[in-house]
Amino acid sequence: MKGTAEVFPEQGKSFDPVGIPKVIEEAGFSATEIILSVDGTLLKGNEFLELEVPGLESPFLLVGGEAAERLSRGVDLVATKVRVTGKLRPGNSGQPPTLTVVEFQAPP
């Protein structure tokens, strides 16, 4: 059986999406993929673009996906607020989480 769940933080708050797979598993379900829409500030990292999100310990690495290449060409977007939608891959062994970028929205 396939289903969809939407999870939202409280107004004005953020939560660590890296914990989402564990919460799903503890509820007795499994997820083949987790897609997030995240608002944050776009940063230029050493190897990848990063999305800094208030309240999270480490930024998301924006890795792969056809929209990631378009986003990386948007040099003028660095240090601005953007919304990124992508497939979550939680970080392992202290590594930051990654998002495979599906789409992004720059501020109006």
N, C-alpha and C positions, 0 to 999 in steps of 0.2 A: 504494500500500500504506500502511496506517495502523498505527502502533505506539505504544507507550507506554514511556517510560524513567523510572526513578526514580533520583534523585541525592541522596545523603546526605553531609553532612560527617563528618569523623572525630569520634569521641566528644569532647565538650567543646570542639569547634572550630566555626568558622563559615567560610563562603566567600562571595565576592561573586557573588550570583546574576545580576548584570548580565552576567557573562561567559558564562552558559549558552548564549545563542544562537550565540555565536562557536564554542564547543566543539562544538555540534551540527553547525554548518556545516563545521567542519574535519574532522569525522568522516564527511563525505559525505552528511549527511542535511539535511532542512529541517523546520522546525516551524511549523505554522500557529498554534499557541498553546502557551504555556508556563504551567502552573499550579503555583504554589508554596504550601506551607504553611510559615509563618514564625512563630517565637516571638520576641516582643519586647515593648517597653514602649510603650503607647499614649500619644501626645502630642497636644496641641492646637496645630496649626500656624496660620499666618496665614490660609490659605484652606481647607486640608484637614486632616483628622486625619493624623497621621504615626505610623509604626511604627519605633521606634528599635531596631536590632538590634546587639548587641555584635559588634565586629570589622568593621562596615561603615562606610565613610567618611560616607555620608549616609543619612538615614532614607528609608523608602518613603513616598511619598504615597499615601494610601488614597482613591482616586478612583472614584466610581461603583459600580454594582452595587446590587441591592436590599438586600443585607446591610449596605452602607456606611451607608445611612440609619438602619437599626436601631442600628448601632454608634455613630453620631454622637449618637443620643438617649441612649446609655448614658454620660451625663456622669460618673457615678460610676466609670467604668472608666478615665478619664484618669489617667495615672501608674501604672497597674497592668500586670502582665504578661498578655498575651493571645496566642492563636495565631490568625493570620489566614490563610485560604486564598483565593487570588485569581489572576487572570490577570496575568502579568508584562508590562509594557511598559517596556523598558530606557530609561533617560534618554538624551537626545541633547544634544550640545553643552554638557556640564557640568550638565545638569538631572538631578535625582534620579530614580530609577526609580519607577514607579507600580504599584500593584496595584488592579485592579478587583475589589472584594471579593465573593467568592462565599459565604463563611461565616466565622464567627469563633467562638472559644470563650473564655469568660472563665475565670479560675481558679476551682477548686472552693471 
